[in-house]
């Protein structure tokens, strides 16, 4: 991601990152300080692939994904 303070939409992210659903875990970038920090947002719903099937009838986010969601 290049540019200082540039905001990236999902379309812009798709042009930069090679990841596809369900492994593209960012919907937009709201802050970018090149080489220092980027802040992304991922909208999560109960229908995400990692929720369905992990525990039948009990949607839960995999523990390995949780730290990625709360890093600050």
MMTF fields as JSON, N, C-alpha, C and O atoms, coordinates in Angstrom:
{
  "mmtfVersion": "1.0.0",
  "mmtfProducer": "UNKNOWN",
  "numBonds": 287,
  "numAtoms": 288,
  "numGroups": 72,
  "numChains": 1,
  "numModels": 1,
  "chainsPerModel": [1],
  "groupsPerChain": [72],
  "chainIdList": ["A"],
  "bondAtomList": [4, 2, 8, 6, 12, 10, 16, 14, 20, 18, 24, 22, 28, 26, 32, 30, 36, 34, 40, 38, 44, 42, 48, 46, 52, 50, 56, 54, 60, 58, 64, 62, 68, 66, 72, 70, 76, 74, 80, 78, 84, 82, 88, 86, 92, 90, 96, 94, 100, 98, 104, 102, 108, 106, 112, 110, 116, 114, 120, 118, 124, 122, 128, 126, 132, 130, 136, 134, 140, 138, 144, 142, 148, 146, 152, 150, 156, 154, 160, 158, 164, 162, 168, 166, 172, 170, 176, 174, 180, 178, 184, 182, 188, 186, 192, 190, 196, 194, 200, 198, 204, 202, 208, 206, 212, 210, 216, 214, 220, 218, 224, 222, 228, 226, 232, 230, 236, 234, 240, 238, 244, 242, 248, 246, 252, 250, 256, 254, 260, 258, 264, 262, 268, 266, 272, 270, 276, 274, 280, 278, 284, 282],
  "bondOrderList": [1, 1, 1, 1, 1, 1, 1, 1, 1, 1, 1, 1, 1, 1, 1, 1, 1, 1, 1, 1, 1, 1, 1, 1, 1, 1, 1, 1, 1, 1, 1, 1, 1, 1, 1, 1, 1, 1, 1, 1, 1, 1, 1, 1, 1, 1, 1, 1, 1, 1, 1, 1, 1, 1, 1, 1, 1, 1, 1, 1, 1, 1, 1, 1, 1, 1, 1, 1, 1, 1, 1],
  "groupList": [{"groupName": "UNK", "atomNameList": ["N", "CA", "C", "O"], "elementList": ["N", "C", "C", "O"], "formalChargeList": [0, 0, 0, 0], "bondAtomList": [1, 0, 2, 1, 3, 2], "bondOrderList": [1, 1, 2], "singleLetterCode": "X", "chemCompType": "L-PEPTIDE LINKING"}],
  "groupTypeList": [0, 0, 0, 0, 0, 0, 0, 0, 0, 0, 0, 0, 0, 0, 0, 0, 0, 0, 0, 0, 0, 0, 0, 0, 0, 0, 0, 0, 0, 0, 0, 0, 0, 0, 0, 0, 0, 0, 0, 0, 0, 0, 0, 0, 0, 0, 0, 0, 0, 0, 0, 0, 0, 0, 0, 0, 0, 0, 0, 0, 0, 0, 0, 0, 0, 0, 0, 0, 0, 0, 0, 0],
  "groupIdList": [1, 2, 3, 4, 5, 6, 7, 8, 9, 10, 11, 12, 13, 14, 15, 16, 17, 18, 19, 20, 21, 22, 23, 24, 25, 26, 27, 28, 29, 30, 31, 32, 33, 34, 35, 36, 37, 38, 39, 40, 41, 42, 43, 44, 45, 46, 47, 48, 49, 50, 51, 52, 53, 54, 55, 56, 57, 58, 59, 60, 61, 62, 63, 64, 65, 66, 67, 68, 69, 70, 71, 72],
  "secStructList": [7, 7, 1, 1, 1, 7, 7, 5, 7, 2, 2, 2, 2, 2, 6, 6, 7, 7, 7, 7, 6, 6, 6, 7, 7, 7, 1, 3, 3, 3, 3, 3, 3, 6, 6, 6, 3, 3, 3, 3, 3, 7, 7, 7, 7, 6, 6, 1, 6, 6, 6, 6, 6, 6, 1, 6, 6, 7, 7, 7, 7, 7, 2, 2, 2, 2, 2, 2, 2, 2, 7, 7],
  "xCoordList": [0.843, 0.0, 0.884, 1.763, 0.66, 1.499, 0.673, -0.555, 1.345, 0.672, 0.467, 0.266, 0.518, 0.312, -1.136, -1.623, -1.818, -3.188, -4.198, -5.375, -3.773, -4.679, -5.624, -5.213, -6.888, -7.896, -8.147, -8.285, -8.207, -8.399, -9.744, -10.085, -10.503, -11.754, -11.439, -10.285, -12.461, -12.276, -11.701, -10.846, -12.157, -11.637, -10.153, -9.386, -9.75, -8.346, -7.496, -6.38, -8.024, -7.311, -7.139, -6.072, -8.194, -8.126, -7.071, -6.535, -6.768, -5.736, -4.328, -3.355, -4.212, -2.905, -2.589, -1.504, -3.542, -3.318, -3.752, -4.745, -3.034, -3.39, -4.476, -4.949, -4.88, -5.814, -7.234, -7.662, -7.949, -9.346, -10.2, -9.672, -11.517, -12.431, -12.229, -12.082, -12.215, -12.457, -11.191, -11.229, -10.084, -8.816, -8.475, -7.496, -9.241, -9.058, -9.792, -11.008, -9.064, -9.675, -9.637, -9.422, -9.846, -9.952, -10.913, -10.829, -11.832, -12.8, -12.389, -12.682, -11.713, -11.209, -10.08, -9.978, -9.241, -8.147, -8.536, -8.791, -8.58, -9.014, -7.859, -8.035, -6.677, -5.493, -4.271, -4.159, -3.365, -2.144, -1.003, -1.029, -0.009, 1.225, 2.316, 2.791, 2.7, 3.593, 4.805, 5.533, 5.003, 6.143, 6.002, 6.897, 4.89, 4.733, 3.465, 3.521, 2.329, 1.073, -0.02, -0.076, -0.878, -2.09, -3.22, -3.032, -4.386, -5.562, -6.625, -7.041, -7.06, -8.079, -9.312, -9.266, -10.418, -11.694, -12.207, -12.149, -12.707, -13.345, -14.703, -14.794, -15.754, -17.107, -17.314, -17.131, -17.689, -17.837, -19.305, -19.987, -19.793, -21.158, -21.126, -20.114, -22.215, -22.304, -22.226, -22.049, -22.353, -22.306, -20.909, -20.74, -19.904, -18.524, -18.146, -18.605, -17.317, -16.936, -16.305, -16.514, -15.531, -14.866, -15.824, -15.471, -17.02, -18.006, -18.805, -19.05, -19.205, -20.04, -19.209, -18.174, -19.645, -18.974, -17.901, -17.474, -17.45, -16.422, -17.007, -16.437, -18.142, -18.938, -20.365, -20.952, -20.952, -22.31, -23.29, -23.298, -24.108, -25.143, -24.591, -25.354, -23.296, -22.71, -21.58, -20.407, -21.956, -20.929, -19.931, -20.318, -18.663, -17.605, -16.392, -16.071, -15.729, -14.544, -13.356, -13.118, -12.633, -11.443, -10.506, -10.293, -9.956, -9.033, -7.828, -7.296, -7.385, -6.211, -6.506, -5.576, -7.767, -8.123, -8.366, -8.237, -8.71, -9.069, -7.968, -8.272, -6.7, -5.663, -5.537, -5.228, -5.769, -5.692, -6.785, -6.626, -7.883, -9.021, -8.867, -9.533, -8.02, -7.956, -6.61, -6.403, -5.709, -4.407, -4.599, -5.4, -3.863, -4.035, -2.763, -2.775],
  "yCoordList": [-1.17, 0.0, 1.227, 1.369, 2.086, 3.277, 4.523, 4.499, 5.587, 6.856, 7.087, 6.146, 8.338, 8.678, 9.107, 9.993, 8.477, 8.838, 8.385, 8.729, 7.636, 7.189, 6.121, 5.217, 6.23, 5.246, 4.328, 4.79, 3.022, 2.037, 1.352, 0.886, 1.29, 0.538, -0.932, -1.294, -1.771, -3.193, -3.389, -4.252, -2.608, -2.723, -2.374, -3.027, -1.347, -0.977, -2.04, -2.317, -2.636, -3.706, -4.915, -5.528, -5.254, -6.399, -6.206, -7.183, -4.957, -4.675, -4.78, -4.798, -4.851, -4.88, -6.255, -6.795, -6.814, -8.093, -9.264, -9.155, -10.372, -11.534, -12.408, -13.344, -12.127, -12.99, -12.866, -11.794, -13.977, -14.016, -14.489, -15.024, -14.296, -14.808, -16.319, -16.973, -16.884, -16.317, -15.863, -15.615, -15.751, -15.414, -13.924, -13.497, -13.145, -11.698, -11.154, -10.964, -10.904, -10.55, -9.049, -8.613, -8.261, -6.802, -6.294, -6.692, -5.405, -4.832, -3.448, -3.07, -2.699, -1.388, -0.961, -1.41, -0.092, 0.493, 1.941, 2.704, 2.313, 3.658, 4.572, 5.785, 3.991, 4.787, 4.06, 2.841, 4.802, 4.201, 5.192, 6.259, 4.845, 5.613, 4.696, 3.807, 4.92, 4.018, 3.624, 4.473, 2.304, 1.766, 1.797, 1.332, 2.337, 2.443, 1.774, 0.991, 2.071, 1.597, 1.639, 2.548, 0.643, 0.631, 0.129, -0.789, 0.728, 0.324, -0.134, 0.616, -1.379, -1.94, -2.325, -2.516, -2.438, -2.839, -4.07, -4.151, -5.019, -6.219, -6.351, -6.508, -6.291, -6.518, -8.023, -8.754, -8.479, -9.91, -10.23, -9.553, -11.269, -11.743, -13.22, -13.897, -13.699, -15.102, -16.058, -17.26, -15.562, -16.422, -16.564, -17.2, -15.982, -16.127, -17.601, -18.381, -17.968, -19.378, -19.968, -21.144, -19.172, -19.722, -19.935, -20.63, -19.363, -19.608, -20.878, -21.663, -21.072, -22.219, -23.489, -23.56, -24.467, -25.756, -25.943, -27.074, -24.877, -25.063, -25.886, -26.901, -25.442, -26.229, -26.203, -25.124, -27.346, -27.347, -26.623, -26.85, -25.753, -24.994, -24.05, -23.565, -23.775, -22.846, -22.064, -22.423, -20.988, -20.223, -19.592, -18.908, -19.826, -19.267, -18.973, -19.739, -17.871, -17.526, -18.366, -18.493, -18.923, -19.715, -18.89, -17.704, -19.524, -18.85, -18.273, -17.25, -18.901, -18.417, -17.096, -16.345, -16.798, -15.54, -14.404, -13.236, -14.715, -13.695, -12.66, -11.468, -13.062, -12.03, -11.055, -9.881, -11.522, -10.634, -9.579, -8.498, -9.882, -8.97, -7.866, -6.836, -8.052, -7.098, -6.396, -5.657, -6.606, -5.938, -4.435, -3.995, -3.678, -2.238, -1.492, -0.265],
  "zCoordList": [0.0, 0.0, 0.0, 0.85, -0.922, -1.008, -0.751, -0.835, -0.445, -0.201, 1.278, 2.046, 1.668, 3.075, 3.26, 2.559, 4.202, 4.498, 3.458, 3.559, 2.48, 1.426, 1.948, 2.675, 1.576, 1.975, 0.785, -0.348, 1.052, -0.01, 0.148, 1.235, -0.926, -0.949, -1.21, -1.44, -1.172, -1.455, -2.855, -3.058, -3.808, -5.173, -5.231, -5.939, -4.487, -4.439, -3.773, -4.21, -2.716, -2.007, -2.916, -2.953, -3.649, -4.566, -5.645, -6.168, -5.983, -6.967, -6.402, -7.156, -5.068, -4.411, -3.82, -4.035, -3.076, -2.393, -3.268, -3.988, -3.221, -4.032, -3.409, -4.054, -2.18, -1.463, -2.001, -2.428, -1.972, -2.385, -1.217, -0.242, -1.305, -0.296, -0.187, -1.22, 0.974, 2.292, 3.013, 4.218, 2.307, 2.958, 2.893, 3.505, 2.184, 2.18, 3.395, 3.358, 4.461, 5.738, 5.994, 7.124, 4.944, 5.08, 4.005, 2.843, 4.413, 3.477, 2.99, 1.856, 3.847, 3.436, 4.353, 5.495, 3.835, 4.61, 4.876, 3.945, 6.151, 6.52, 6.917, 7.036, 7.12, 7.443, 6.909, 7.04, 6.312, 5.795, 5.922, 5.309, 6.712, 6.818, 6.297, 7.004, 5.07, 4.359, 5.194, 5.708, 5.316, 6.034, 7.547, 8.253, 8.066, 9.513, 10.027, 10.975, 9.418, 9.992, 8.935, 8.107, 8.984, 8.169, 9.054, 9.853, 8.909, 9.684, 8.702, 7.82, 8.869, 7.993, 8.769, 9.984, 8.057, 8.65, 7.923, 6.696, 8.686, 8.147, 8.798, 10.016, 8.011, 8.521, 8.633, 7.659, 9.807, 10.057, 10.276, 11.046, 9.594, 9.784, 10.181, 9.999, 10.71, 11.12, 9.931, 10.129, 8.721, 7.538, 6.952, 5.911, 7.603, 7.126, 7.108, 7.942, 6.159, 5.983, 7.233, 7.529, 7.976, 9.157, 10.323, 11.276, 10.279, 11.338, 11.079, 11.995, 9.845, 9.509, 9.513, 8.85, 10.237, 10.24, 11.292, 11.525, 11.936, 12.968, 14.117, 14.517, 14.638, 15.582, 15.056, 14.972, 14.697, 14.158, 15.093, 16.303, 14.506, 15.212, 16.271, 17.107, 16.262, 17.229, 16.544, 16.653, 15.836, 15.13, 16.099, 17.046, 15.853, 16.694, 15.82, 14.911, 16.097, 15.317, 15.793, 16.994, 14.863, 15.189, 16.059, 15.81, 17.072, 17.972, 17.265, 17.695, 16.19, 15.472, 14.748, 14.455, 14.457, 13.791, 14.783, 14.416, 16.012, 16.99, 17.24, 17.275, 17.417, 17.649, 16.481, 16.691, 15.261, 14.102, 14.139, 13.573, 14.795, 14.835, 15.867, 15.764, 16.843, 17.947, 18.087, 19.05, 17.168, 17.269, 17.078, 16.255, 17.841, 17.743, 17.59, 17.496]
}
